[in-house]
Amino acid sequence: MPIYEYVCDDCSERYERIVKNENAAVTCPKCASTKHTIQLSVFASPSGSAKSSGGSGFAGGGGCCGGGCGCH
């Protein structure tokens, strides 16, 4: 299920929606308008082939996400 980012054409509110069905109506949470523009999403992905010397297989060490988020 993709997450789409929108900008309302009526009030300029920015919002995201998980789209389960392409035919489902998407409405603005601020003004309830159905007029919107889909925005290009920017996402992060692992870069390069750098590995830590800890042998975990992930750059930066600290586990699944590099240890910066405090999830461990």
Buried (B, 14 or more C-beta within 10 A) or exposed (E): EEEBBBBBEEEEBEBEBEBEEEEEEBBBEEEEBEEBEEEEEEEEEEEEEEEBEEEBEBBBEBEEEBBEEEEE
